């Protein structure tokens, strides 16, 4: 597996490339999207809508965000948990037998995106509930938030990875002192 990309990146790139085509290419766009298993694309969808300022987009649903499309139902997913603020679903390219993502329904790019403390508190309360649903609450699990380019984050939407179902080793990192 390419550690710098995940299947969500590939899906996003496929969707984005079809959306960016001109309206005159609509028949080709529809056929190409359907060939990729993505279904029909809405001609009104835009990538990187520059008309919105950063302040207008924080805590909203973004048209160009894969995870926001999962929240809206535009892209289907296997929902593990859902409440008014959060959605949890299984990662489609798991790193462990249990690899579930918990995302806020409102768009925040990362922990550095002025996420309200109350929302973060709720997020961390949801994680053990999802671990119970996935059957790893008693045996143990790892919860991780990747932030920034050095973290190998692949989606610009705040999310917690819940990893378990196997005895996890210690973290190892590229250039780790322990690997030498």
Beta strands, then each sheet from edge to edge (+ up, - down):
strand 1: 79-82
strand 2: 86-90
strand 3: 98-104
strand 4: 141-144
strand 5: 159-164
sheet 1: 1+ 2- 3+ 5- 4+
end
